[in-house]
Amino acid sequence: MATEAPPAAAAPAAAQDQDINPWSVQGGTDANGEIVAINYEAISKKWATSLVDDALLERFERVTGHKPHIWLRRGLFFSHRDFDRILTRYEHGDPFFLYTGRGPSTGSLHLGHTIPLQFTKWLQDVFDVPLVFMLTDDEKALFKDGLAFEDTLKYGMENARDIIALGFDQKKTFIYSDLKYVGGHFLMNAWEFSRLVPFNQVRGAFGFNESSNVGKIFFPAVQCVAGFATSYPEIWSDPPAEERSKEIAKIDCLIPMGIDQDPYFRLLRDNSHRMRYPSPKPALIHSKFLTALQGPGGKMSSSNPNSAIFMTDTPKQIKTKINKHAFSGGRETLEEHRELGGNPDIDVSYIYLTYFEEDDEKLKKIYDDYKKGEMLTGELKKLAVDLLQKNVEEFQARRALVTDEVLASYMKPRKLEWAGNPNPKPKPAPEPKKGKEGKEAKEPKEAKAKEGKLTKAEKKLAQRPKEDN
Ligand code: TYM
């Protein structure tokens, strides 16, 4: 197909002991105890997700008429669950919405956070669908010592300005703070969901123990039910529905995220059909982590300011961070580098270029020149500095335009406006299923789920932690 991508940084050897969870991310270690790059194929295998492949990208282009985003073509959004089902929905004009989020642990986003968010904006533009954006100011105060709820609420409002500056369409976007919005149908969903999930199911997934505060134990229900359309009665109709309903619950959901958030949504997918008004298992699309300045064994993270470029950084700070801290795949001396060449696969400046240099040919030439020793580390770093400075400066200019009124307009619960697929294809007629006496038969499991009851097998499953779905 016409979407051949230049080389992304190569996959590292398998690391058995890498640790990826919603609160920390670390690559495994090699025989010398050195941290090695994160092995994404290994995570995908362990968590039984599907890898994004050429067939999926070709189908994306066919169904949407859009060339896949460079981050899809370059394998930076590398994994998914049921993304193909969302394409089928789009193809036939069936409704679905996007959901993503941010945990406001500081007042500013770093460049890594902007990756899934910028990608979500692109998906919103391509699909023309509503987006709900959750600010988990509850989560961050529950999980981070020393942060008060007042702090996270305040950070959330600052983060919301950053999010708006990424360009989401106001008519189709609802941004909310958990501390302010979660009530009504949303809270009812969270309580109902929490009733379906025994402690042993979250203990394994999130590493809780008997000393974990009970807020932490309940919180996953909140992050999960944000994927149910019934949690947002205001966005579907004006006036909003007074009660949750079967029809609204059927609206599908696509959640873009960094792969660290997957454990939440496995839990959601395991249980969404068990709600009183069952919802489809939300579809997920996962990104790799924008690597820490120190190297591809860690992610850019707010908890280690030296690892990250913040969206508040000045051009000078960006230059200093890249020049001083960005891990280099260059050789010790100039002569050696010219003779043996550098290693772009582990070079942080090159890795950043794979995100922000849009020109495939230019990127390929940089890769080859660096590998052959024709390009020096200083030259490669300068390319990264220039692109990142431009990205952050443009962002800051847009953010300066986010007034209090603009912020309030995104955060007001209201009916959203969108159009979806302008040319949906008719669905093939469903084949009727025949029962014993020629009557149409219902799937026994689905019929039970519709009544909100569990089959015996489902009851059994709910008693033990799930690896995957
Ligand atoms: P948070 O604030 O830790 O991260 C927000 C989003 O950014 C992703 N992310 C990164 N992506 C690429 N490179 C990095 N270095 C990097 N660091 C973080 C995260 O995976 C996430 O997608 N609990 C969540 C908030 C949340 C959410 C959601 C996220 C609520 N509902 C639904 C995604 C989807 C959190 O604390 O995210």
Residues whose N, C-alpha, C, O or C-beta is under 5 A from the ligand:
A	BS01	TYM	Y99 T100 G101 R102 G103 G112 H113 I115 P116 M134 T136 Q223 P256 M257 G258 I259 D260 Q261 K288 F289 L290 K299 M300
